[in-house]
Amino acid sequence: MKIILDTNILIHIEDPKELPQNLQDLLKILRKYGHQLFIHPASLRDINNDSNLERKKITLSKIKGYPILESPPKPDGEFLARVGEISKFNDEMDNQILFALYKDVADFLITEDKEIYRKAEIIGLDARVLSIDSALEYFSKLHERKLPAHISLRKELVYNLNIDDPFFIPLKQDYLDFVKWFEKISREERPCWNYRDESGLIKALLILKEEEEPILTSRPLPWKRRLKICTLKVDLGGTKFGELFLKIAFQYCIDNNISEVYLTHYHKEDDALSHLLESFGFTIAGILEDKEEVYLKSLLPSENNLQSANRTQYYPCYKDDERVKKFLVPIRPEYHDRLFPDYQPRQYRLTEPFEINIPGNAIRKAYLSHSKTKKISQGDVLLFYRSQDQRKITSIGVVEQTLRTNDPDKILRFIGQRSVYSQKEIEDLAKKQVLAILFTHNLNLPTSLDLNYLRKQGINQSAPQTIMEIQHNQYKEIIKGGGVDERFTLH
C-alpha cells in the first residue's frame, strides 16, 4: 500500500531522541510487508518554514531517503469550501496533503495532527487518516495470520530446512529453478509444515502462499485472493499425510478468510495426488503454459456442488438444515487425543515420539461405541463431547457410514486405517454389540463449550454418557456459542 507520512511523523522518526515503541512497531510492520512510504511536497515546504536553520538543515538531509509524491493535485474550490477557510500556513499544507488522499494518490495518511482528523471526518476520509496507534492496530490485524498446527508436524520457517536433504532431490530434478525459488521464499520468511523421521530427515512437506493475482491459464482466471499450495510432497505411503496437508490448507483458508485454494500439478498415470484432490472437490480449472494443470477448489460451494452424493466434494462445508439429524457423541480423552490431535494444537517438540498417528492425520475417521441408537445415518451431524477431564464439545463431524456388529473382524475391515483402536481394544469392545461410525472430521469449534453452557441453554443437564440426539434449535445454540463460521454450514 502507498502511505503518506505527515510532517509530525517524519520529525518523530528522524529526531535524535529514542523512537516511541508504538512507532517502532509500526515502522517494522510497514517495512517488513513492503508498504511504500511517501512524503508530500507540502511537508518539505513545512520543514523549510522552520526558523531554526540548523535544525531545518539536519531534518531536510535526513528525509532525503524518502520518495516524494510527484506532482500531486492541488485542492480545488469545492474541496476547500468543504474543509473550511485557511487561517494559517499549516492549514494550506494540511489541505494539500489531505487532497492527495482525497484523489486516491495514496491509500493512507499517518499523522498526529488533530486538525487533519477533523477535516478528514468532514470529507469522509476519517477511515484512511490514521494516528500512530490506529495505524499500528490496522496493519497488525491486516498482516496477522493464524497458522494451523498439528501435533505430528513441525511448523517452522522455510529457511530452517536443509536444501541438501535427500527429500529435495526429485524437486531439484523436476524444477530447474527450484533452488532459486527456495532461496527466495527463505528470504520471505515463508512458513511451512513438515514431518521428519528419527534421524531428522524430512519425509513430508507443505508450503503455502497467499496470492492476489490472476492465474495465467490458457483462459486466465481473474484476480482473486487465493491460497496456493506451492509444495505438497509426501515420502511416506499409507500415512494419510496428503489428507492432513489438505486439511491444514483448508483450515488456513477458514482462519484467514480465504475462499479459494489451488495448486499446479503435472498429471501422471495412476496419479495418487490427482485422485486425492478430485475426491476433495478440486477440479481442473485450466492449464498453464508449461502444461501444468491447475487444480482449484472453492471452499464456498455452488448449488451444483451440493447435489454431489460425495460429501467430501464440498468439504469442509456440511449440510445442517432442519432435515439433518444432530447428535452429541461422548468420547473419552485418550481416544479424543488420538482422533482429534489438532484440537487445541500445540507445537511439535523434538522430544516427542516419531510414531505416526494415521487416524489423526486423516480427514475420514472412525468412532466406536456401545450406543444402542439406530437413528444415525449418512449425512447426520456429530458433535463430539470430550468427557471426563474437560467435559467440552470440541469438534464437528459428518456421518458417512455405520455398521452394527459384535464381530471384531468385521469391525476391523469396516474401519480399516481410520481406527484409533488397537486390535485388543476392538476385541474387548466387541464382547458387546458395537456401533461403528465412519465420518469426516469437518471442523473444530473455535470456542469449545463446557457442560455449564449446555445446562444454561437447556440442551443437557448432565454429561452425556452415550450418543444422544439433540434438536435443531439446540444445535443452533451450540454453533452460535462455539463461534462456528456459518458460511461453512449449508442450509
N, C-alpha and C positions, 0 to 999 in steps of 0.2 A: 504494500500500500504506500501511497505518497502522502507524506506528513509534513506540514509546515510547523516549524518551531518558532514561537514568538520570541521577541527580544528578551523578555524576562527569563525565559527558559535558557536561552543562549548564555546570558550573563551568569546564571546558576552553573551551567556546565563548564564554562571557561574561567570562572572565578578561581583564584588560587586556594580558596578555602575547601575543606572537605565537602564532597557532594552529599546531600541528604540521601538516606538509604532508599527512600521510595524512588528517587530519580535514578540512582544507581541501578536498581532492579528494573526500572522501565527501559533504560538505555540498553541493558543487557538483552532483554527480550527483543527489542526493536532491531538490534544488530544481529542477533542470532538468527532471526527469521527473515532477514533481508529486506526489511522495510526501508523505504527511501526517505531520508531526512533532508528537507529543503529550507532555505531561508528566502523570505520575500525581500525584494529590493528595498521596500519601505523600512525594514529592520536596519539595513545599512545606513539609511538616512537618519534613522532614530539614533543609532550609535554615533554617527557623525555630528549629531547635535550636542553631544556631551561636551561640556565646557572644560572638563579636566583633560587636557591634551595628552598627557602621558598615559592615562587610563584608556582613552579613546584609541591611541596608537596600539596599545597592547591587545585590546579587545578585537580590533579590526584584524590584527595579524593572526589571532587565534581562530577566527571563524572563516578564514580563507579555505579551510579544508571542507567546508560545506558547499554543495552546489546551490546556485542562486536560481530562482524561478525566472525563466526567460520571458520578457515582455508580457507580464501578467496584465489582464484587462483592467481598465480604470473604472471606478464606480460611476454608474450613470445617475441621472437625476432622480429616477423612480426609486432606486436603491437608497440614495442619500435622503430622500424625503421620508422613507420608512424608518431609517436608523436614527434620524434626528440631526439637528444642526451641529456644525463644527464650532466648538468653543475654544479649543486649544490645539496645539501642534499634534499632540498624541492622538486626538480624535481622527485627524486626517490619515495618520499612519495605520491606526486600527481599522478604519473603514477600507483602506486599500487591501490590507491582509484579509479581512473578512469577505470582501467582494471576490477575491480569488477563490475562496472556498465556495462562495455562493455560485460561482460559474464553473464549479467542478474541476478547477485546475489541480486540486488536491483532494484527498479523501478526508483528512482530519487536520485540525489545528490544535496544537497543545499550547496552552497559555495559563498563566495565573492571574490574568487581568480581569477583574470583576466587571468592568465596563464592557469588555468584549462579550462576556457571558450574557449581560443584559441585552445587548444588541442582537446577539445570536438568537436569543429567545424570541425577539420581535419578528425576525425574518424566518423562523422555523429551522434554524441550524444548530439549536442547542444540543442535539444528539451527536453532532460532529465536532463540537468545540469542547475539548476535554482539559480538565486540570491534570496535574501530575498523578494524583491519586486515582481519578476516574480513568485515565489512560492506562495506568498500571492494572486496574481491575479489568478493563475491557480486553486488553491484549493478553493478559494472563488467561482469561477464560477462552479467548479466541484460539489460543495455541495449546490449551490444556487437552491432553489426550489420555483417555482411560485405556490402559493396556491389559487385556485379559491375561490371566495367569493360570497355570495348571501344575499340580504337584509333580507330574512326570517330566516337566520341561524346564529348562533354563531359559529365563527371559533376560537377555543382555543386549549390548550394542554390538553391531557387526564388527567393529574394529577389534573386539576381543577374540574373534575367531582366527584360527591359523589357516591362511590361504594355502599352505603346503599340506594340510590334512588330506589323506587319500580320498576322502569324501568328495573333494572338489575336482579330481582328475577328469571324470566324464564331462563336467560342466566346462572345464577349460578346453576339452577336445571339441565339444559341440558348439561352443560360442567363442569365436576368436577374440572378442573384446571383453571376455569375462573378467580378466584380471584388472583391466582399466575400470570397468564398471564396479568391481568390488572395492577398488581404492576410492572411487568417487563416493559410493554410499557409506564407506567407512568415515570419510571426512564429514558427511552429512549427519553422522551420529544416528544412523538408521537402527531401529530396534529389530531384534529377531528372536525366534523361539527355536530351541534345538534340544535334541536328546543325545547324550553321549554314553558310551559304554564304560566298563570299569577302568579301561586304560585312558579314558579321556578323549577318545576319537569320536568324531561326530557321526551319528547314524541316521539322523533325521533333522531337517532344517526347513523353517518357514520364514520368509522375508516379505513384509507388506509395505505398501506405499500408497499414500493418498494422492489422488490426481484431480485436477480441474482443467481438463483439456479434451479436445475431440480424440476419438480413436480412429486412426487413419487406415481403415479397411478399404476395400475396393469401392464400397459405398460408405463414406465416413459416418461414424456415429457422432452425433452432435456433442458439444461441450456439456459436461455434467460433472458434479463432484462424485467420484467413484473411489473404491478401494481396489488397487491392483495387487494380486498375488504374484509377486515377482519371482519367488522361488518356493517351490513345494516339492521336496525330494525326500524320499524315504528309502533307506537301505536295509530295512528290517521287515521282511514279509510277515504277514499274519499278525501284525501288532496293532492294527487299526489307527496308526498314526495319520494316515490320509484323512480319515473321518475327523480325527481330533484337530488337525490343522484347518479343515474347513470350518469346524465349529469355532475355533479361535478367530478366524476371519469373519464369520457371521457375527460373533459377539462383539468384535471390534466395530463393525458397522452399527450394531444396535447401540452400543455405548457412546458412539461419536456421531450419531445421527447421519449415517450414510445409507443410501437406499439401493446402491448397485455395487456389485463386486465382479471382477473379471480376472482372467489370466489368459496368456497366449501359450499355445502348445502345438508341437508338431505331432500330428496323429500317426500312430504306428499300428501295425497289425496286432490283434489281441491286446489292445491298449487298456490296461487296468485303470489308468488315471482318467481317460476319456469316459469309461464306464462309470466310475465313481462320480465324476462331475455331472454326467447326464442323469444319474439316479437322484441327485440332489437339486435338480431343476436348472442346471446350466444348459444353455443352448448355444449353438454356433451362430454368432451374430455377424460374422464376416471373416475375411481372410486378408492378412497383411501382405505387403509387397514381397516379403521373403517367404511367403506360403505358410506362415504360422496361422493356425486357426485361433480366433478369438472366442473364448467361452465366457458367456455373460449370464449373470443371474440378477434378477430384481428381487429384493427382499420384501417388496410390497407387491404381491402378485396381482395379475389382471384376473378378470372373471373367467377367462378361458383356462387359466392355470387351476382354478378351483374346481373345475369339472374333472380333473385327473383323479383316477382311483388311487394312484400312488401319492400318499400324503407327503412323502419326502420331497416331491416336486416343488411344494411351496413352503417347505421347512425353512426357517424356524417358526413361520406362521402356523396357526392351527385354528380350526373352527370351534367356536364355543357358544353358538346361539342356544336358544331355549330348548331346541330339539336334541341337543347333545347332553348326555348324562355326565355328571361330575362326581368324583369320589375322593374322599380323604383316605390316604394309604399310609398307615403307620409303618415305620421301618427302623430297626434297631441301629444304634450308632455305628457298630462295626461294619454293618452292611452298607450303611449310608456313606461311610468314608470310602468304601471300595467303589460304590456305584456312582457317587457324585463328587469326585475329587476336586472339581472346580468350584464347589460351594465354599464360600469364604476362602478363596485361594491364598496360598502362601508361596513365597519364592522357594525354588528348589535349593536344598542345602547339599553341599558336597559330601556330607557325612551320611546322607540317606542311601538306602539300598538301591541297586540298579534294576530291581525286579520290575518288569513291565506289567502294568495293570491293564490288560486288554479291555475288559468291560468298561473301565474308567475312561479309556481313550475313545470308545465308540459312541456314536450318536444313538444307535439302536442298542437297547439294553434289555435285560430280563429281570423280573421280580417274582419271587416265590412266596406263597402264603398258604395258611391253612383256612383261609376265609371260606365260608360256605356260600357266599353270594353267587348267584347265577345271572346277575343283571349286567355284568361288564361285557362289552362287545367292542368291536372295531370302531375307532374314532372317538371313544369316550375319553374324557379328560381326567388325568390322575394328578392329585395334589399330594405330594409326599410330605409326611409329617415325621420329623426326626424325633423319636421317642426317648424316654429315659433321661438323657442328660440335658439337652437343650429344649426339648419339647416345643419345636417350632415347625411351621410349614416352610419349606425351603425351596422346593423345585416343582416344575410342571412337566408332565409327560402326556403322550397321547397313545392310546392302545392300538397295537397292530393286530395281534392275535392272542387267543387264550387257549389253554389246554387244562383239563381237569383229569388227574390220574394219580394212582399211587405206585406206578411202575417207574422206578428210578432210571431205567434205560430209556424209556420214552421221554422222560423229562430232560435227560442229557442230550438226546438227539434234537429235541424241540428248541432248547435254549442255545445249544452249540457254544460258540466262543463268547456269547453275551453273558455267561454265567459269572457271578461273583462268588458262587458257592463251590466248595470243593466236592469231590465225589462222595466223600464220607458225610458231609453235611447234607447232600441231596438224599443219600440213602437213609439218613436219620429222619429227614423231613418226610420221606415217602412212607414211613411207617403209618402215617395217616394220609388221607387224600390231599393232594396238593393242587392249588390253583396256580398255574404258571402263566405269567403275562409277559408277552413281548411288547415293548413300547419304544417310542422315540423320546429322548430327553430334549425337550424344546427350549425351556428357559429355566433360569433360577430367579426366584423373587428378589428384586433389588433390596427389598426390606423384608427379612423373614418375620413371620408372625407367630407370636407365642400363644400359649393356652389362654392367657388373660384376654387377648384380643378376641379369640374365638368365643369366650364367655360373654364379653361385652356386646358382641354382635349377635348373640343368641344362636350361634352356629353349633356349639357343643359345650356342655358344662363340665365335662370330664375328658381326660386324654383318651383319644380313640385307641381301642385295643385291637380292633380288626378293621378291615375295609368297610367304610360306610358311605352311603350315597348322601349328597347334600343337594339342596335346592338351588335353582339358578340364581335367585336373589342373594343367597348366602355366598355362592361362588363370586358374584359381582363385588361383594364386600371384601372378599379376600384379594381379588385383583386390584381393587382400589387401595386397600391398606398396604398391600405388598409393593405398590408402585410399578406395576407391570405396564409397559407401553402398549396401549390398546391398538396401535397401528398393526401389531403383530397378532392380534386376535381377530378372527374373521367371523362376522355375524351374518 
